[in-house]
Amino acid sequence: MQVVLFLFLACAAWTAYAVPVEGIAVLYEYTHIVLADAKITWLETGQTTTTGADGRFSFDVPVGTRVTFLFEKFLFVTTQTSTMIVPAGGLTGKYNQVVFQIPDDALWELFLMALPVKSVDPTKCHVVATVCAANKTYDTGLQGEVNSTVTVHPAINQAPFFFGVFDGLTNPFSRGLTSVSADGGVIWFNVDASDELREIDAHKPGKTFTSTKFWCRPGSFINAAPNQGPRVIDN
């Protein structure tokens, strides 16, 4: 009886600390188009789920647990999120849910031709982050905190590439930018793979940002989309 009671209390305690981690998968640049029937994997555990007709998915996760998610769907780029620690309130709601912004394979090939990258090394990872202004998320138009800069720790031995804006959309043909545009996007190609998490920090006088961690697995494409990219903390 004591063993049964102990197991019951242990399970109850575990359940009490489990909170919802919710997310949505949308088409890159066309965020009103949701991506249904995609496989979502919680990489740290191997647990999987599938996005619903509304593009949404969810996991119940103990508070304080590390989570990194992977999106897979035919004809779309396999995409990894940043790595997060689940807070007491979970990851839910417009500004805290996990967001996948997914390009299809054809658009990604066009981006690769437009971007100043000579080749994509399959043994390394490739990282995009959106540096957001306060109260911006994936469906609030242009999101960038203009004129902010970024650093990565441990350091990456390359300068970031900042996306510009053309006609309200991401411009991969921009050149010479040294800080974040209204688009918010920044990318690093061919980052050395490592199980040690790297951290992206954004900087701008008078502003405080959240930080973003990522797990550079070999061959991974990581998109720290809103809400997971650095974002101005609205004080």
Beta strands, then each sheet from edge to edge (+ up, - down):
strand 1: 18-27
strand 2: 30-34
strand 3: 39-42
strand 4: 47-50
strand 5: 56-62
strand 6: 66-67
strand 7: 69-72
strand 8: 79-80
strand 9: 84-85
strand 10: 98-102
strand 11: 125-130
strand 12: 149-153
strand 13: 161-162
strand 14: 164-166
strand 15: 169-171
strand 16: 185-191
strand 17: 194-203
strand 18: 212-216
strand 19: 221-224
sheet 1: 2+ 1- 5+
sheet 2: 2+ 1- 10-
sheet 3: 4+ 3- 7+ 8-
sheet 4: 6+ 9-
sheet 5: 13+ 16- 11+ 19+
sheet 6: 12+ 17- 18+
sheet 7: 14+ 15-
end
